[in-house]
Amino acid sequence: MATSDYQDLAPRYVRVATALKARIQEGHYQAGDKLSPQHQLAKEYGVAFATLKHALDLLQGEGYIVRKAGMGTYAATPSKYKGSALIVDDNIAFRHTFVQLLSQHRWAGVAVEGGQQALEQLKERDFDLIFMDLKMPMMNGVETMAKIREFNQHTPVVFVTAYPDSDLMEKALALGPITVLRKPFSKEDLFHVLNYRITV
């Protein structure tokens, strides 16, 4: 989609999202109520299906709807936080920025500088997601993930790296399913990772 096309869509999908949000906030839809099928909503608001999808993406990001694969779209009440994430990176400025970005998406972030600190955090509490640098001193991301998997098999790991084609990445893939977020990344890239985590 060209940038100009996206800009043309933006006002319309924002208006649709705002109207649907108002209906949820005013009680027309209660949390857990199933919304009309998407083709009906698109017709009701007089927009193309792609425009409606943009509106629903926005509402899902804000916590006002939940999509259930094969079952439909349901109204929801946003909570303060959608999830919690552990950030493991040796760059203090990056850690600080990452926590701020997560908060903009209503995720709680805890940031640590290395693998040992990550292990200590994970033994004290659960997280919904782990964002980990690949190349770190003392204990790299692959070594850290291997130690995490000794006692935690379920928390998804996202490697945040500028070196997605490195030998370390091949070793990481051998440890199990992972997601890769390439540095530098945009707010939209992060949103897609968080959004995928919420809906799967």
C-alpha positions as CSV (number, residue, x, y, z in Angstrom):
1,M,0.0,0.0,0.0
2,A,1.4,3.4,-1.0
3,T,1.9,6.0,1.8
4,S,-0.7,8.3,0.2
5,D,-3.3,5.5,0.2
6,Y,-2.6,4.8,3.9
7,Q,-3.0,8.5,4.7
8,D,-6.4,8.5,2.8
9,L,-7.5,5.6,4.9
10,A,-6.4,6.9,8.3
11,P,-9.1,9.5,9.0
12,R,-11.9,7.0,8.0
13,Y,-10.6,4.1,10.0
14,V,-10.0,6.3,13.1
15,R,-13.6,7.5,12.8
16,V,-14.9,4.0,12.7
17,A,-12.7,2.9,15.6
18,T,-13.9,5.9,17.6
19,A,-17.5,5.1,16.9
20,L,-17.1,1.5,17.9
21,K,-15.2,2.4,21.0
22,A,-18.0,4.8,22.0
23,R,-20.5,2.0,21.7
24,I,-18.5,-0.2,23.9
25,Q,-17.9,2.5,26.5
26,E,-21.6,3.5,26.5
27,G,-22.6,-0.1,27.2
28,H,-24.1,-0.9,23.8
29,Y,-21.7,-3.8,23.8
30,Q,-20.7,-5.3,27.1
31,A,-17.4,-7.0,27.7
32,G,-17.6,-10.5,26.2
33,D,-20.4,-9.6,23.8
34,K,-19.8,-10.7,20.2
35,L,-19.7,-8.0,17.7
36,S,-21.5,-8.2,14.3
37,P,-19.6,-10.1,11.6
38,Q,-16.9,-8.0,10.0
39,H,-18.7,-7.8,6.6
40,Q,-21.8,-6.5,8.4
41,L,-19.8,-3.9,10.4
42,A,-18.1,-2.7,7.2
43,K,-21.5,-2.3,5.5
44,E,-23.0,-0.6,8.6
45,Y,-20.2,2.0,8.7
46,G,-20.0,2.3,4.9
47,V,-16.3,1.4,4.6
48,A,-14.2,-1.1,2.8
49,F,-13.2,-4.3,4.5
50,A,-9.6,-3.2,4.7
51,T,-10.6,0.1,6.4
52,L,-12.6,-1.8,9.0
53,K,-9.7,-4.1,9.6
54,H,-7.5,-1.1,10.3
55,A,-10.1,0.2,12.8
56,L,-10.3,-3.2,14.6
57,D,-6.5,-3.4,14.7
58,L,-6.5,0.0,16.5
59,L,-9.2,-1.1,18.9
60,Q,-7.5,-4.4,19.7
61,G,-4.3,-2.4,20.4
62,E,-6.2,-0.3,22.9
63,G,-7.8,-3.4,24.5
64,Y,-11.4,-2.7,23.5
65,I,-11.8,-5.8,21.4
66,V,-10.5,-9.4,21.4
67,R,-10.4,-11.5,18.3
68,K,-10.8,-15.2,18.6
69,A,-9.7,-17.2,15.6
70,G,-12.7,-18.8,13.8
71,M,-15.1,-17.5,16.5
72,G,-15.4,-13.7,15.8
73,T,-14.7,-10.4,17.5
74,Y,-15.7,-9.6,21.1
75,A,-16.0,-6.4,23.1
76,A,-13.5,-6.1,26.0
77,T,-12.7,-3.7,28.8
78,P,-9.1,-2.5,28.8
79,S,-7.0,-3.2,31.8
80,K,-4.2,-1.1,33.0
81,Y,-1.6,-3.5,31.5
82,K,-2.1,-6.1,28.8
83,G,1.0,-8.0,29.8
84,S,4.4,-8.0,31.3
85,A,7.8,-8.2,29.6
86,L,11.4,-8.8,30.7
87,I,13.9,-6.8,28.6
88,V,17.5,-8.1,28.6
89,D,20.0,-5.8,27.0
90,D,23.4,-4.4,28.1
91,N,22.7,-0.9,26.7
92,I,21.1,1.2,29.4
93,A,19.7,3.8,27.0
94,F,18.0,1.1,24.9
95,R,16.5,-0.5,28.0
96,H,15.1,2.8,29.2
97,T,13.6,3.5,25.7
98,F,12.2,0.0,25.4
99,V,10.4,0.2,28.8
100,Q,8.8,3.5,27.6
101,L,7.7,2.1,24.3
102,L,6.1,-0.9,26.1
103,S,4.2,1.4,28.4
104,Q,2.8,3.3,25.4
105,H,1.3,-0.1,24.4
106,R,0.1,-0.6,28.0
107,W,2.7,-3.3,28.8
108,A,4.7,-3.4,32.0
109,G,8.4,-3.7,31.4
110,V,11.2,-4.8,33.7
111,A,14.7,-4.2,32.2
112,V,18.0,-5.9,33.2
113,E,21.5,-5.6,31.9
114,G,22.5,-9.3,31.4
115,G,21.7,-13.0,31.5
116,Q,22.4,-13.6,35.1
117,Q,20.0,-10.8,36.2
118,A,17.4,-12.2,33.8
119,L,17.6,-15.6,35.4
120,E,17.2,-14.1,38.8
121,Q,14.1,-12.2,37.7
122,L,12.5,-15.2,36.1
123,K,13.0,-17.3,39.2
124,E,11.1,-14.7,41.2
125,R,8.2,-14.0,38.9
126,D,6.5,-14.9,35.6
127,F,6.5,-12.7,32.5
128,D,4.4,-12.9,29.4
129,L,7.2,-12.2,27.0
130,I,11.0,-12.0,27.1
131,F,12.9,-9.5,24.8
132,M,16.6,-10.4,24.7
133,D,19.6,-9.0,23.0
134,L,21.6,-11.6,21.1
135,K,25.1,-10.3,21.7
136,M,25.9,-9.4,25.3
137,P,29.1,-9.7,27.5
138,M,29.5,-12.4,30.1
139,M,26.5,-14.5,28.9
140,N,25.1,-14.0,25.4
141,G,21.4,-14.3,24.5
142,V,21.7,-17.9,23.3
143,E,23.4,-19.0,26.6
144,T,20.8,-17.1,28.6
145,M,17.9,-18.7,26.7
146,A,19.4,-22.2,27.2
147,K,19.5,-21.6,30.9
148,I,16.0,-20.2,31.0
149,R,14.7,-23.3,29.2
150,E,16.1,-25.5,31.9
151,F,13.3,-24.3,34.2
152,N,10.9,-22.3,32.0
153,Q,9.7,-23.9,28.8
154,H,6.7,-21.7,28.2
155,T,7.6,-18.0,28.1
156,P,8.1,-16.8,24.5
157,V,11.4,-15.2,23.7
158,V,11.9,-12.4,21.2
159,F,15.5,-11.8,20.1
160,V,16.1,-8.1,19.5
161,T,19.2,-7.8,17.4
162,A,21.0,-6.0,14.6
163,Y,22.6,-9.4,13.6
164,P,19.8,-11.7,12.5
165,D,22.0,-13.6,10.2
166,S,24.8,-14.4,12.7
167,D,26.0,-17.8,13.9
168,L,24.5,-17.0,17.2
169,M,21.0,-16.8,15.6
170,E,21.4,-20.3,14.2
171,K,22.2,-21.6,17.6
172,A,19.2,-19.7,19.1
173,L,16.9,-21.4,16.5
174,A,18.2,-24.8,17.6
175,L,16.8,-24.1,21.1
176,G,13.2,-23.9,19.9
177,P,10.7,-21.4,18.5
178,I,11.7,-17.8,18.7
179,T,10.7,-14.4,17.2
180,V,13.2,-11.9,15.9
181,L,12.8,-8.1,16.2
182,R,15.5,-6.4,14.1
183,K,17.3,-3.3,15.4
184,P,16.5,-0.6,14.7
185,F,12.7,-1.3,14.9
186,S,9.7,1.0,14.7
187,K,6.8,1.4,17.1
188,E,4.7,-0.5,14.5
189,D,7.1,-3.4,14.5
190,L,6.9,-3.7,18.3
191,F,3.1,-3.3,18.1
192,H,2.9,-6.3,15.7
193,V,5.0,-8.5,18.0
194,L,2.9,-7.5,21.1
195,N,-0.4,-7.9,19.1
196,Y,0.6,-11.4,17.9
197,R,1.4,-12.4,21.5
198,I,-2.0,-11.2,22.7
199,T,-4.0,-12.9,20.1
200,V,-2.3,-16.4,19.9
